[in-house]
């Protein structure tokens, strides 16, 4: 199981009644993109879609943490999309696949997924045509050896 977390030491409590007034610095702002993202070779935005105007540093987004969850009651039913029929798995079994990943951008940000959850384009979530909802997957880039863990919710 893979987990990621971040912590910040608590600030000391300042009792203003016993001493002089002390200025406390404001809380740090969220980490924003600090480097240019490489150009997209495959996938990417569709028509008026694309990344947000001020995306966060994607390396700072934690992986999804796998946990046991019951399968969604309706999101795993057979369906048709773009002229193809799909039958999602109804049980958690090992799966390995190879292909090109793509992403939904700001056009779908805040919209409901097939599981009814609100889509967050900056979370480690994913869509898959046949994996059960919810489930978890490790997605790897063989070109650089990096990988992330995502929660399948669409």
N, C-alpha and C positions, 0 to 999 in steps of 0.2 A: 504494500500500500504506500502511496506517495502523499506527503502532506507538505504544505508550505504555510508559513505564518510570518508575521512581522510584529514586533513589539517596540514600544517606546517607553523609556523609563518615566515614571510619574514625576511631575514637578513637585518640589517641596512646597509644603503649606506655609503661607506667609500670614502671620498674625499681625495685622496692622495696628492693633491696639497697643502692642508692646514696643513698637519701634517706628523708625522713620518710614515714610512711604517709599516703596521700591517699585520701579517699573519692571513689569514682567513682559518678556518678549512674546509676540503673538505666536500661535501654533504654526508649525511649518505648513507650507502649501503642498498639495499633492505633487508627486513626481510627474513631470511632463516630459514629452519626448525630448531627448537630449542629443539625438543623432538623426541624421537623415535616413529614412527607410530606403532599402534598395528598391530599384524599379521592379514592378510586378511583371513576371515573365508569362505566367499563366493565370487564369481566373481574373479576379479583380472586379472593378465596378462595372455595372451594367447601365447603359444609357445615362440617366441622371443620378445614378447611385454612386457610392464611393465612401471613403473614410470620412470621419467627422472633421470639422474644421481645426480642432485642436486635440489630436489624439494623445492619449497618455503613452508613456514608455511601455511598450508591450512586454519588455523583459521584466517589468515590475508587477505584472498581473499574475497572481498565484494560480497554480494548476487547480483543477477541480479535485476534490478529495472523494475518492470512491467510498460508498457506503451502501448497505443493503437497503433497497427500496422496492416496494411492490410495483408491478407493471401498471402502466396507465390503463384505465378501463376502456377508453375509446381510441386512443392514439395509435394502437397497434393493429387496427383493422385493415384489411386489404384496401387498396386505393389505386386510382389512376392519375397520372400526371404527365402532361406533355405527350400524350398518346401511348404511354407505357403503363403496364400494370405492375403493381408491387404487392408483395405479401410479406409484411414485417414478421420477424421471428417473435414467438410468444414465450420464449424461455432464454435464459442466459446460458449460452454455450460459447466455447472459444471460437473466435473469428479472426481471420487474417485477410487483409486485402491490400491491393496496391492500386494507386490511381493518383489523379491530380485533385488537390483540394481547392475549394473556392470559398467565398465568404459572402454573407449578406452585409450590406453597409447601412448607411443612415436611412435609406428608404424604408427599411423594416425595423429600425431601432424603436423600441417602445411598443411594437405590435405583439399580438399574442402568437405563440408558437402552437403547433398541433397539440401539445400537452396542456395548453392553456396558460403557460407561464409567459411573462413579459420578456421579449427578446432584448438582451443587452449586448450590443456589438463589442463591448469591451470585456465581456466575461468569457471564461473558458467553457463555452457550450458549443454544441455542434448539431447539425442535421445529418441524418443518414437514411437512405431509402429502405433498408431492411433491418437494421439493428433495433432491438427492443427499446421502448421508451418507458422509463429512463434506463440508461446504461452508461457505461464509461468506456472510453477508448484512449489508447496512447497513439498519438499521431506523430509520426517521425518524418524528418526531412533527410533522406539518404545522402543528399549532396553535402550537408554540413554536420550530420550526426546529431542535430538537436531534436528534441521531442517535447511534447506537452501532453498533459492528461486533460481530456475534455469530457463534459457530461452531455450525452445525447438527449436532447429534449425536443427535437423536431424531426 
